[in-house]
Amino acid sequence: MAVARLFAVALLASVAPLSGATSTFATSNPIRKVVTMLQAMQTKVTEEGTKAEELFGKYMCYCKNSGGDLAASIQAAEEKIAELGPVIEGAEEKKLKTEEELKSDQDERMAAETAMAEATALREKEKAVYDQFMAESSPNLAALGKAIAAVEKGMAGGFLQTHAASVLRNFLSSSKDVMDTDRQEVLAFLSSKEGDEYAPQSGEITGILKTIKDEMFAEEQETMATEAAALKSYEELMAAKKKEVAALSKAIEEKLERIGALGVKIAEMKSDIGDSAESLDEDKKFLADLEKNCATKSDVHEEEKKMRAQEIVALADTIKILNDDDALDLFKKTLPSASMSFVQV
């Protein structure tokens, strides 16, 4: 069918120049012109096919390379998302654990500070009691010492007029540690107007006073030792607690920094995984469109290639027919009638 169509075109092309006179055919071979024209068409179709193949190859190369790049990008994004998931989970667990450790350190520091405050309050109370005891004990011991010395020297009368005697009298009146019999006898002595007549050699009042003084001195020494031990224990406790608070404060600061850094890292990774997921969706969509377009282009190219091949075959067959000697003779014989037929058409 294609050959017949091309043959008809060739006849039309050869008739048009011959409508004036037969002498034109003698000077110029119309069949040859048609063949030359068809050969030019054949060359052009072939060149177009070559160019189409070249362009198609470049397009397919683009499809292959772009598809490969997209596939690699998709794979990288999928791997990244799969990798970041456990990493984020691990970072969140680590952050939670660090927060729990931070809470424990903060509670321990608060407990240590509370213990320091309680120990300080107790120390202040103990010191107040000690100071009060010493404020009372020291004058009393001094008064006892003076009384004993005065009595031993036979100067009791002069002692009874002193402030020390008044201090000793008040102490014996209020003390619960002195036996009633001893208290009454010493108070009687302190109230006597004839203290100077007291006979030192009897030693009764002196013995009582010395016993009271020895007991008070022993109590004072014990109280001082207790105070020294309490002070030492307090200082040791405060030193240990201050060291503990300092260590806990440092640990708390480090954990706060670690929690902050983990929070930033988790936020960055979540943002990264979100961006990767968005990019992955876009790449998948683009790859699907690319594959569809490339497949469509391939089908169109094959169809055009098939039609071009048929056209080339038809041109070749037509040229072969026109180059045949029998066809040339036949064309010469039928030219006038053919011309008229075409004009009528």
Beta strands, then each sheet from edge to edge (+ up, - down):
end
